Amino acid sequence: MDNLQEFKCPCCDGAITFDSKTQKMKCPYCDTELEIEAVKAYNEEMATGAEDNLSWDTSAGAQWQEDELTGLLVYACESCGGEIVGEETTGATTCPFCGNAVVMKGAFAGDLKPDLVIPFKLSKADAKRALQRHYNKRLVPKLFKSENRIDEVKGVYVPFWLFDAKADAKMRYRATRVRFWSDSHYNYTSTRHYLVMRAGNLSFAGVPVDGSEKMDDTLMESIEPFDLSQAVDFETAYLAGYFADKYDVSAEDSVERANERVKQSTADALASTVIGYQSVRPVSSSIQLSEGRARYALYPVWLLNTTWNGEKYTFAMNGQTGKMIGDLPMDKGAFARWLLGVTAIGTAAAFALSYLLWMWL
């Protein structure tokens, strides 16, 4: 039994048929007429799509040497479950993640050794000054700025999986160009539909994915970027005076997030080249990765815990660049005054525009 072939309209995706009168393919849904060769080429192109191939070599990290583990202990937080690595002389009594007490768990072993580390460039004093600047944002209560106290500031090396790959990408879009004109009797609209194709090769180096369950991915991505060119081969000496968060999300479990970031970056790069249209809609994509691999790195982060009005606030600062992030309370009274001001300005602007139009007419 022969299979029936169905041709699709590139404008509305409906099934189109041959019109004997015009000797063209015609869509019964949107009345689009197309040359037979154009329809054939379109359907052949749409049939060539390939599934994404996003595979990685996740054998990141190395095995610790016995002498490298000397003096390293694990501290466990019984409140949030966090585990951090410190020295025997660290003497930590609170968790840098939630501020609650931690207990010494034992020797650090059984985990992978990082490949790279970005050393801290900024000090604890730098972190405190950055927090004070962070307070100077509109709508933050004045009392919060004056009464909020810093409970603790901790420098923590946060585990990241870094993904490198080359990507061969191909995307298709449906786009339109619309033209309007009129004569003494009618207004006219002409809409042209296009199948736009883009393809390219992209290289990704060090796409970071937070390897700590305790660290919110959005929070860590908010203090990016880190300058990977300043990373060095890992040595335990870099941990002296700081904590190192133990990874609890494996490289394999981080692949999904890495793929999301690679696909979004690829889509943004190709979409930025589709210009000159009134509307653009992606219809298909294919991303083929090659030489995909993961590396294990430690990134420097300052964590600051503060208390105000019985509530705890946590802030994070990029220990390399100084970028600070963290939620701040809002002065509701100041917000109401600001909102009224914006509304008043908008009303005045609308009145002025109406007056100008009235004068012009």
C-alpha positions in Angstrom: 0.0 0.0 0.0 1.4 3.4 -1.0 1.9 6.2 1.6 0.1 9.5 0.9 2.3 12.6 1.1 0.9 15.7 2.6 2.4 19.2 1.8 2.2 21.9 4.5 1.6 25.6 4.0 4.6 27.6 5.3 2.3 30.4 6.4 -0.3 28.6 8.5 0.9 25.0 8.5 -2.3 23.8 6.9 -2.4 21.1 4.3 -2.3 22.6 0.8 -3.4 21.1 -2.6 -2.7 21.7 -6.3 -5.0 24.2 -7.9 -5.6 23.3 -11.6 -6.7 26.8 -12.5 -3.6 28.7 -11.4 -1.2 25.7 -11.8 0.0 26.4 -8.3 -0.3 25.0 -4.8 -3.0 26.7 -2.9 -3.9 26.7 0.8 -7.6 26.4 1.4 -7.2 28.0 4.9 -5.3 31.2 4.2 -5.5 31.4 0.4 -1.7 31.5 0.0 -0.5 30.5 -3.5 2.9 29.0 -4.0 5.0 27.7 -6.8 5.3 23.9 -6.8 9.1 24.0 -6.6 8.9 26.3 -3.6 6.6 24.0 -1.7 8.8 21.0 -2.6 11.9 22.8 -1.3 10.1 23.9 1.9 8.9 20.4 2.7 12.3 18.8 2.0 13.9 21.3 4.3 11.5 20.7 7.1 12.0 17.0 6.8 15.8 17.3 7.4 15.5 18.3 11.1 17.6 16.3 13.5 17.1 15.7 17.2 19.4 17.5 19.6 22.5 15.7 20.6 23.6 17.1 24.0 26.0 14.6 25.5 28.9 15.3 27.8 32.0 13.6 29.3 31.3 14.1 33.0 34.4 12.5 34.3 35.5 15.7 36.1 37.8 16.1 39.1 40.6 13.9 40.3 41.4 11.6 43.3 42.8 13.2 46.4 46.3 12.3 47.5 46.6 11.2 51.1 48.8 14.1 52.2 46.3 16.6 50.7 43.6 15.5 53.1 45.7 16.1 56.2 44.1 18.7 58.4 40.8 18.9 56.5 37.6 18.2 58.4 33.9 18.3 57.5 31.5 20.5 59.4 27.8 19.5 59.2 24.8 21.8 59.8 22.0 19.9 61.6 19.5 22.6 60.5 19.9 22.9 56.7 22.0 19.8 56.1 24.9 21.8 54.7 28.4 20.3 54.7 31.5 22.4 54.5 35.1 21.7 54.5 37.5 23.5 56.8 40.8 23.1 58.6 41.3 21.7 62.0 42.0 25.2 63.3 39.0 26.8 61.6 37.0 26.7 64.8 33.7 27.4 63.0 30.6 27.4 65.2 28.0 28.6 62.7 26.8 27.6 59.2 27.6 30.2 56.5 24.4 29.2 54.7 21.7 29.6 57.4 23.6 31.0 60.4 22.8 28.1 62.7 25.3 26.0 64.7 27.4 23.4 63.0 29.2 20.4 64.4 32.4 18.7 63.4 31.7 15.6 61.5 35.1 14.0 60.8 37.8 13.6 58.2 37.2 14.8 54.6 37.4 11.9 52.1 35.6 10.1 49.5 34.9 13.1 47.2 36.6 14.2 44.0 39.4 16.7 44.1 38.7 19.9 42.1 40.5 20.6 38.8 40.5 24.4 39.2 40.0 27.1 41.7 39.5 30.9 41.4 41.3 32.3 44.4 39.6 35.0 46.5 40.5 38.5 45.3 38.4 40.5 47.8 38.6 40.5 51.6 36.1 40.3 54.3 36.3 44.1 54.7 35.5 44.5 51.0 32.4 42.3 51.5 31.2 44.5 54.4 31.7 47.7 52.4 29.9 46.2 49.4 27.0 45.3 51.7 26.7 48.8 52.9 26.6 50.1 49.3 24.0 47.4 48.6 21.8 49.0 51.3 21.8 52.3 49.4 18.9 51.4 47.2 15.6 53.2 46.8 12.8 52.1 49.1 15.0 50.4 51.7 13.9 51.4 55.2 16.2 53.9 56.9 16.1 51.9 60.1 17.3 48.8 58.3 20.4 50.7 57.1 21.1 52.0 60.6 20.0 49.1 62.8 20.6 46.0 60.7 23.7 44.1 62.1 25.9 41.7 60.4 25.9 38.4 62.3 28.6 36.7 60.3 30.7 36.9 57.2 32.1 33.7 55.7 34.3 33.2 52.7 33.1 29.9 51.0 34.5 28.2 47.9 31.4 27.0 46.1 31.6 23.9 43.9 30.8 24.4 40.2 30.8 22.0 37.3 32.2 23.8 34.2 31.0 22.5 30.8 33.0 22.9 27.6 31.8 22.0 24.2 31.5 22.9 20.5 28.0 23.2 19.1 26.8 22.8 15.5 23.4 24.6 15.6 20.6 25.0 13.1 17.3 26.8 13.6 14.3 27.6 11.5 11.9 30.5 12.0 8.6 31.7 10.5 8.8 35.4 9.8 6.5 38.1 8.3 6.9 41.5 6.7 3.8 43.6 6.7 3.2 46.7 4.5 0.3 49.1 4.8 -1.0 51.6 2.2 -4.2 53.2 1.1 -5.9 55.1 -1.7 -9.0 57.3 -1.9 -11.3 54.3 -1.5 -9.5 51.5 0.5 -6.9 50.7 3.1 -4.6 47.8 2.1 -2.4 45.4 4.1 0.2 43.1 2.5 1.7 40.3 4.6 4.6 38.3 3.2 5.6 35.1 5.0 9.1 33.8 5.0 10.9 30.6 6.1 14.2 31.8 7.7 17.0 29.4 8.4 20.1 30.1 10.4 23.1 27.8 11.1 26.4 28.3 12.8 29.2 26.9 15.0 29.6 28.0 18.5 32.2 27.2 21.2 31.3 27.1 24.9 34.0 27.3 27.5 33.3 27.0 31.2 29.5 27.1 31.3 29.0 27.0 35.1 26.5 25.0 37.0 26.3 25.2 40.7 27.2 21.9 42.3 25.7 22.6 45.7 22.1 21.8 46.6 22.1 24.4 49.3 23.0 27.2 47.0 20.1 28.5 45.0 21.0 28.3 41.3 19.4 31.7 40.6 21.4 33.3 43.4 24.7 31.9 42.1 23.9 32.8 38.5 23.0 36.4 39.7 26.6 37.0 40.9 28.1 35.8 37.6 30.2 36.2 35.7 33.5 34.8 37.1 36.6 35.4 35.1 37.7 31.8 34.4 41.0 33.1 32.9 42.2 33.8 36.4 41.6 30.2 37.5 44.6 28.1 38.6 45.2 24.5 39.2 43.8 23.5 42.5 46.0 23.3 45.6 44.7 22.8 49.2 46.7 25.9 50.3 43.9 28.0 48.7 41.5 26.7 51.3 43.4 28.2 54.2 41.2 30.6 56.0 38.1 29.8 54.1 35.4 27.1 53.9 34.9 24.9 50.9 31.4 23.7 50.3 31.2 20.0 49.4 29.4 19.3 46.2 26.2 17.3 46.6 25.0 17.5 43.0 27.0 15.4 40.6 28.3 16.4 37.2 25.8 13.9 35.7 22.9 15.5 37.5 24.1 19.0 36.4 23.9 18.1 32.7 20.3 19.1 32.4 21.0 22.7 33.6 24.1 22.9 31.4 22.0 21.9 28.4 19.4 24.6 29.2 22.1 27.3 29.3 23.7 26.1 26.1 20.4 25.9 24.2 19.3 29.3 25.4 22.7 30.9 24.5 22.6 29.2 21.1 19.0 30.4 20.4 19.8 33.9 21.5 22.9 34.0 19.3 21.1 32.8 16.1 17.9 34.8 16.8 20.0 38.0 17.0 20.8 37.6 13.3 17.2 37.4 12.2 16.4 41.1 11.6 14.2 43.1 9.3 10.9 41.3 10.0 7.8 42.5 11.9 7.4 39.1 13.6 9.7 36.1 14.0 8.7 32.8 15.5 11.0 29.8 16.0 9.6 26.5 14.7 12.5 24.0 15.0 16.0 23.7 16.2 18.8 21.2 16.2 22.0 21.4 18.3 24.7 18.8 17.9 27.5 18.9 20.6 31.0 17.6 20.1 34.0 17.4 22.5 31.6 18.0 25.4 33.4 17.6 28.8 33.0 18.8 32.4 35.5 20.2 34.8 35.2 20.6 38.6 36.1 24.0 40.0 35.7 26.0 43.2 34.5 29.6 42.9 34.9 32.2 45.7 31.8 33.6 47.3 31.3 35.7 50.4 28.2 34.9 52.4 26.9 37.5 54.8 24.1 36.8 57.3 22.3 39.7 59.0 19.4 40.1 61.4 16.8 42.9 61.5 13.4 42.9 63.3 13.8 39.2 64.1 14.3 38.2 60.5 17.4 36.8 58.9 18.7 38.1 55.6 21.4 36.4 53.5 23.6 38.1 50.9 26.1 36.7 48.5 29.1 38.5 46.9 31.3 37.4 44.1 34.7 37.0 45.8 36.5 37.9 42.6 34.5 40.8 41.2 32.6 42.2 44.1 29.1 41.8 42.6 26.6 41.7 45.5 23.1 40.2 45.5 20.5 39.6 48.2 16.9 40.5 49.1 16.2 43.7 50.9 13.1 44.8 52.9 10.9 47.5 51.4 9.7 50.7 53.0 6.0 50.5 52.2 5.4 54.1 52.9 8.2 55.2 50.6 6.9 52.8 48.0 3.4 54.3 48.2 4.8 57.9 47.9 7.0 56.8 44.9 4.0 55.1 43.2 1.8 58.2 43.7 4.6 60.3 42.2 4.9 58.0 39.1 1.1 58.1 38.7 1.0 61.9 39.0 3.8 62.2 36.3 2.0 59.8 34.0 -1.3 61.7 34.4 0.4 65.1 33.8 2.1 63.7 30.7 -1.2 62.2 29.4 -3.0 65.6 30.0 -0.2 67.5 28.2 -0.3 65.1 25.2 -4.1 65.4 25.0 -3.8 69.2 25.1 -1.3 69.2 22.3 -3.4 67.0 20.1 -6.5 69.2 20.8 -4.5 72.3 19.7 -3.1 70.5 16.6 -6.6 69.3 15.6 
